[in-house]
Amino acid sequence: MFTRRNFLQTFSTGAAALGTVAAFRNDGIARVLAATKNTANRSAEEMASDEDFWREIQNAFTLDRTIINLNNGGVCPSPRIVHEAMKHYLDISNEAPSYSMWRLLEPNIEGVRRGLANAFGCDMEEIAITRNASEALEICQFGLDLKAGDEVLTTNQDYGRMINAYLQRERREGIKLKQISFPVPPPSQDLLVEIFEKAITPKTKVIHVCHITNLTGQIFPIKRICQMARARGIEVIVDGAHAFAHFPFKLADLDCDYYGTSLHKWLLAPIGTGFLYVKKSKIKNLWPLMAADKKQDDDIRKFEEIGTHPAATHNAIAEALNFHEGIGIERKAARLRYLKNRWAKRLEKTGRVKMLTPYDPAQSCALANFSVEGINPVKLSEHLWDKYRINCTPIVHAEFSGIRITPNVYTTIREIDIFCEAVEKAIRSGLPA
């Protein structure tokens, strides 16, 4: 059970690891205590609309409130405690880098590895700490042995950088990339499994699938896809860039062999952090992106051989984990869905808004996309920025277009309502010429 006491203990543990860092300046401890007061025995759904609780979480961030940031899908700000930790570690690094960075700070990556493994639900010897999801996923994309004619199956909504990685292998080695389409939104997750299954051929060697898409926030039934593919001897690479720390799940819920994610999105870790999960039995036969010694063949750390890099960035992940676990993933996801539903259901009442993302909690969380009949999404997003300083993301795909909205735990109800008012006014009056 989540209690005021264990939330405080979670944060205190992280603070102690920082030594003299001013992690709790500006009444940080008082805000944590205030946020957790009277939360025991209350469900995540009850807490989702408790503005007193979320106000204290919001105040844990140092933000520019003159901007309404509804583009947290790309990269998120870190809470003050995380940002202070990274700056503290950078100061230590700079004192005598070859000693303080390599001998004092870098070994502590193992504690970060342990924390991430615990959060993901795997052995710490299966987690490599990377700089982002792209790096994690490209280790798999380029590390799996494929030959000319071998087929990789993915969707036409997967992330462009990942598609480009396969297209480069296609040009260089003669593999074949096959992209499939699916409805937006799909009628069910059953259809998503069926589409993949029907597209498999005897040449299919790899399936590359998003846990949650970056375009519409569609969550895929990863476990069913992985088990279906494994029965046919097909490798599955899961793109979890937008999933980890966004909504509740563990490795056991996925049953995957390869999983790459960014931590500067929903975990709120420093910019330039991510991890790669590789099932222990798969590590040996997966080539690293940058060369590693043969004696590391079975070592997950071979995927971290990237040359000199700052220890401060990845060590501060520990504080992000503390912050995330202090809130609680169930409570966090409930709040994010509450914010999504608040704007989405209100805008649908205009009669001209179509949601491109399902409401079903099994299929979506904070990230969602909508279109407005008769209004260009690019022009609408430009108007929202120019007139209201609302930052959001227009999505123009060959099969659909809309605006992606991604609030976060620091987003206020008033910011959501200002966004809704701005869109409603644009629908009533049109965009300025």
N, C-alpha and C positions, 0 to 999 in steps of 0.2 A: 504494500500500500504506500502511496505517496503521502509523506507527511512534511510538516514544516521543518522537523528536525533533520530528516535525511536530505532534504534540499540544501539546508545550510551546511551539512557535512560535506556534500558533494562540492560545493563552491569552496569551502575552507580547505579541502584537500588540494585543489588546484592552486589556491593562493599560496599555500605553504611551499609548493614546488618552485614558486617564483622568487623566494627569498625576500629581497627588499623592494620588489616591484610594487608600485602604488596601484595595485589592482582594484582596491576598494575605495579609492578616493571618490569624492563627490557623493558621499553617503551610499556607497555601493552595498555594504552589508545591510544598512537600514532598508534599502529598496528590496533586497532579496527577502528579508524577513517580512516586509510589508506584503510582498507578492504572494508569499506562501501562507499567510495568516488565514485560518479558517478554510483551508482547502481539503482537509482530510474528509474522506467519505463522500466527496462530490464527484460525479461522473465527468468525463472529458467533455461530454455534450453540454452539461450544465455550465462548466467553466468557460466554454467557448464564447459566451456572451457576457462574461463577468468583466466589465470594463475597468473596475478597480484593479483586478489582477493584471490585466494586460497593460494598463497604464504604467505599472512598475516595470514590466518587461520592456516596454517602449523606452522608458527613461534610462535603460541600461546602454543605450546607443548614443553616439555623438553624430548627429545627422544635420543635414541642411533641410530644415522644414519649410523653406521657401519653395522647394520642389516636392511634388507628390510622385514618389518613385514607385511605379507599378510595373517596373521591368526588373524584377528580381530573378528572372529566369536566366539571365546572362551571368551576372556576378552580384553577390550581395555584400553589403557592408558588414564588418565584424562588430560585435558588441565591444564596449570600451575595455573590458577585462582582457579580451583577446588581443586587441590592438596594443594595449599597454604591455602585455607579455612579449609580443614580437619586438617592440621597440627596446624593451629591457634586454632581450637576448641579443639584439643587434649591438647595443652598447657594450655588452660583455665581449662579443665577437671582435669588436674593433680594438679592444685593449691590447691584444697580441694574437692575431687570428690563427696562426699556425699552432698555437697552444690552446687558447681559450675556445676557439671554434672546433678544432679537430679533436682535442683531448677532453675538454670539459663538456661541450654542448652536444656534439655529434653523437656520442654514445647513447644519449638520452632518447634517440629516435626509437630505441627498443621499447621504451615505455609507451610511446605514441603508437607503435605497432600493436602492442598488447591491447591498448584501449580501443583501437579501431577494430581489431579482431573480435573483441568482446561485443562491441556494438553490432557488428555484422553477423556474428555467430559462427566464426570459423577459428581454426588454429592460427596462432600468430605467425607460424612458419608458412602461411599461405597468403600473407598480405605484403605487397610491395608498396611503398609510399612514393607517389609520383607527383608531377607538377600540375596535372589536370587530367580530365577524362580522355582528351585526345591522345596524350602520351600513353596512358594506360591501355587504351584500346588499340593504338597502332602497334604496341608491343605484340599484341595478339594477331593483328591483321598481317603484319610482316613476319611474325615469328612462327606462324604455322607453315609447314612445308606444303606447297601446292605446286602442281605442274600444269603445263599447257593443256587446256581443255577442261580442267577442273572448274566447277561452278560454285560461285558464292551467291546465296539467296538473301536478299534484303528487301526493304520496302522503298517506295519513292518518297517517303517522308522521313527517312533517316537523315542524320546530320551530315551536312555537305562535306565536311572535312573527312568523315569516315568513308563516304562514297568516293571521294577523290583518292583515298588511299587504295581502294580496290581498283579504281580506274587506272592508277599508275601501275599496279601489278598486271592489269590487263594489257596495257601498252608494252610493258617491259618483259613479261613472262608468258603472256598468252592465256592467262586464266580468263574465265567468263563471269562477268557480273550480271545478275538477273534481278531486276527490281519489280516488285509487285505492288499493286494498288489496293487500297481498302476504303470503304465508305467513311465519310466524315459527317456526323459521328456514326460508328458502326451500330447495328441493331443489338449486337451482343458480342461477348468475348469468344463465344463458340465460333463465330464466323471468322475471327482473326486466326484461330488455330486451323480452321478448314482451309483458309486461303493459302497459308504456308504449306500445309500438307499436300494440297492439290498441285502446288508449283514445284514440288520436289521431283527431280529426275534421277536416273542412275548416275549422272555426273555431279550431282550436288554433294559437295564435301563440307561446306560451312554454311550455317545460317547466322546472320548478323541481325539482331533485333533490339529495338529500344525497350527498356523497361517501361519508360514513359516518354512519349514523343515531345520534342521541344516545340513543335508547331501548334499542337492543339491540346497537349496534356493528356492524350489517350494512354491509359495504362494497359499493358498487354499481359495476358495470362502466361507468364514466363515459365512456370513449372510445367505446364502442359506442353508447351512448345519444346522445352528441353527434353522432356521424357519421350515425346514423340520422335524427336530427331535422334536421340541416343539409341533408340530401338532400331534405327536405320544406319547406325554408324556414322552419323553426321555430327561434326563439332558445332557448338553454339557459342557465339560471343555475345554477351549482353551489355548493351550500352545503358549504364545506369546514371548518366551524367546528372539528370534532374530528379533522381529517385531517392538516393541515400539521404536520410535525415529529413525527408519531406513527408513521408507517411510510413506507418509501421510495417516492417517486414524483417525477416532474418534469412540467412542463407537457406535454411531448411524449407522456407516457403518458395524458394526459387529452384533448388536442385540443379544449379548451373555449375559449369566447370571454369568459366572465365567471366569476370565482371569488372568493368572499369567505371569509375565515377570521379566527379570533381567534388572537392570539399569546400570550395569558396562559393558554392551556391547555398544549399539549404542547411548545411552544417554551420555556416557563418564563420568558417575558418579563414586564415589569411589568403589573399589572392595568390594563386600559384601553388595550390595544394590539391592532391587527389590520391586515390589508391587503386591498385589493381589486385583483385583476388584471382589466384590460380589454384585449382585443386591440386593437392600435393602430388598425386600420381601423374599430373600433367606437366609439372614444372620442367622436368628433365628434357622433354622433347620440344619445348617452346623456346625459340631463339630470342635472346634479348635484343632490344633495338640498338643499343651500343654494346660493343664487344666486352665480354667478361672472360675471366680465366676458366679453363676447363674444369678445374677443381670446384667451381661454383655451379656446375651443371644442375645439381639438385637443390640449390639454395635460392630461395625467393629473392634474396638480396642482389642476385645477378641482374635483376631488372632495374636496380637503382644505380648502376654504374654509369653515371652521367657526367663525371668530372666534378670540379669544384663547384659548390653550391652553398647557399646560406643555410646554416642550421636553424637560425631563428625562425624562419618561415614554417618549417615542418614541426618544430618543437612547440610552437604556439597552438598547434592543432589540439593539444591536450586541454587547453583552456576552452576551446570551442566545444569539445566533447563534454566538458563539465557543465557548460552553460546549457547545451542541448539536453543533456540527461537530467539537469535540474528542472527544466520545464516539463520534460516528459514527452515522448513522441506521440502518445495517444492524444494528450491535451493539445499539443502543437498542431497535429493534423486536424483535429476537430475545429480549432480556431481558424485554420487556413480555409477549411471548407465552409465555415460560417461566413467568412469574408467573401469568398467566391460566390456563394449562394445569395448573399445580400445584394451584390451589384447585378448578378446575372438575372435573378428573378425580377428585380425591379425594372431592368431594361427590357426584358421580354414583354412586360406589360404595355410597352409602347406599340406593340403590334408590328414593328418593323425590324426587330432584332431577332436574329437566329443564332442560337448557341451551336457551336461546332464541337463542343465538348459535352459528354454525358454528365448528368448529375449523379449517377450511380457512384457511391463511394468506392466501389471495387474498380471503377474505371477512371477516376479523376480525383484531384485534390485541389491545390491552390492554382495551378497553371491551367488557364482556360482561354478559349478563343471565341470571338463573336463577330458576326457580320451585320451590317445595317443595310437594309434594302435601299438602293438608290444612292448610296454614299460610298465613295472610293475610300478604302481603309487607309491608304497612304496619306491622302489629303486630310482625312479626319484626324489621324494621329499627329500630323503637322499642326493642325488647328488646336488640338488639345495642348500641345507644347507651347505654341506661340501665344495663345490666349490665356491659358491656365497654368502653364508650367507643370503639366502632367506628362510624365515620361512613361510611354508604353511602346509596344513593338508591332508595327504592321507586318502581316504575313501575306505574301503573294506567292501562291503555289499554282502549278499548272491546273489543278483540279478544284481549287477553292481559294478564297482570300478572306481575310478578317484582321482583327486586332487581338494580339495576345496580351492578356492582363495577368500579372503575377504579383500579388501582395505578399507581405511577409509578416512575421510576428510583431514588427515595430509599426506596421501600418495602422493608422487610427480609423475609427468609424467615420469621423468627419471627412477624412481624405477619400474614403470610398464614396461617401455621399456627394462630395464636390465633383468627383469623377462622373457619377450618375447624372447629376444636374447638368454638367457640361454636355454630355452626350444627348440627353433629352432635349436640351435647347437646340443643339445642332439638328436633331431630327425634326423639331417643330419649325425652325426658322431657316434651315439650310446653312451651308458653309458660306463664308464671305467670298466674294468673287476674287 
